[in-house]
Amino acid sequence: MKQDKKRINTLMPVDIVRKLDAYANEMGLSRGNALSVIVKQYFDQQEGLKAMSSVEQLAEKLQELAKNR
């Protein structure tokens, strides 16, 4: 499914741009596409961490309920 896109302009430290370019070359992507992949991976990872936190909290509550039986 094709997603709408929006152009952004940003300034980054040169060392970060070098790493971005190396990643883009390694993956066969343009710099912009590589940046999109990296940002999406970051947000997906953050969502996963939040979900894990919720699971941990639920497990703690279940253990607490089991102790109180």
C-alpha positions as CSV (number, residue, x, y, z in Angstrom):
1,M,0.0,0.0,0.0
2,K,1.4,3.3,-1.0
3,Q,1.7,6.0,1.7
4,D,1.5,9.7,1.3
5,K,4.9,11.4,1.8
6,K,6.0,14.8,3.0
7,R,9.4,16.4,2.3
8,I,11.4,17.6,5.2
9,N,14.7,19.5,5.5
10,T,17.0,19.1,8.4
11,L,20.5,19.8,9.6
12,M,22.5,16.9,11.1
13,P,26.0,16.6,12.4
14,V,28.5,15.5,9.7
15,D,29.4,12.3,11.5
16,I,25.7,11.2,11.6
17,V,25.3,12.0,7.9
18,R,28.4,9.9,7.2
19,K,26.9,6.9,9.1
20,L,23.6,7.5,7.3
21,D,25.3,7.5,3.9
22,A,27.2,4.3,4.8
23,Y,24.0,2.6,5.8
24,A,22.2,3.8,2.7
25,N,25.1,2.5,0.5
26,E,25.1,-0.8,2.3
27,M,21.4,-1.3,1.9
28,G,21.2,0.1,-1.7
29,L,19.0,3.0,-0.7
30,S,18.9,6.7,-1.2
31,R,19.8,8.8,1.8
32,G,16.2,9.8,2.2
33,N,14.9,6.3,2.0
34,A,17.5,5.1,4.5
35,L,16.5,7.8,6.9
36,S,12.9,6.8,6.6
37,V,13.8,3.1,7.3
38,I,15.8,4.1,10.3
39,V,13.1,6.4,11.8
40,K,10.4,3.7,11.2
41,Q,12.6,1.1,12.9
42,Y,13.1,3.5,15.9
43,F,9.3,4.1,16.3
44,D,8.6,0.4,15.9
45,Q,11.2,-0.4,18.6
46,Q,9.7,2.2,20.9
47,E,6.2,0.7,20.5
48,G,7.6,-2.8,21.3
49,L,9.3,-1.5,24.4
50,K,6.0,0.1,25.6
51,A,4.2,-3.2,24.9
52,M,6.8,-5.1,26.9
53,S,6.4,-2.7,29.8
54,S,2.7,-3.3,29.8
55,V,3.2,-7.1,29.7
56,E,5.6,-6.9,32.6
57,Q,3.1,-4.8,34.6
58,L,0.4,-7.3,33.9
59,A,2.7,-10.2,34.9
60,E,3.5,-8.5,38.2
61,K,-0.2,-8.0,38.9
62,L,-1.0,-11.6,38.1
63,Q,1.8,-12.7,40.5
64,E,0.4,-10.4,43.2
65,L,-3.1,-11.9,42.7
66,A,-1.7,-15.4,42.8
67,K,0.1,-14.7,46.1
68,N,-3.1,-13.3,47.6
69,R,-5.1,-16.5,46.9
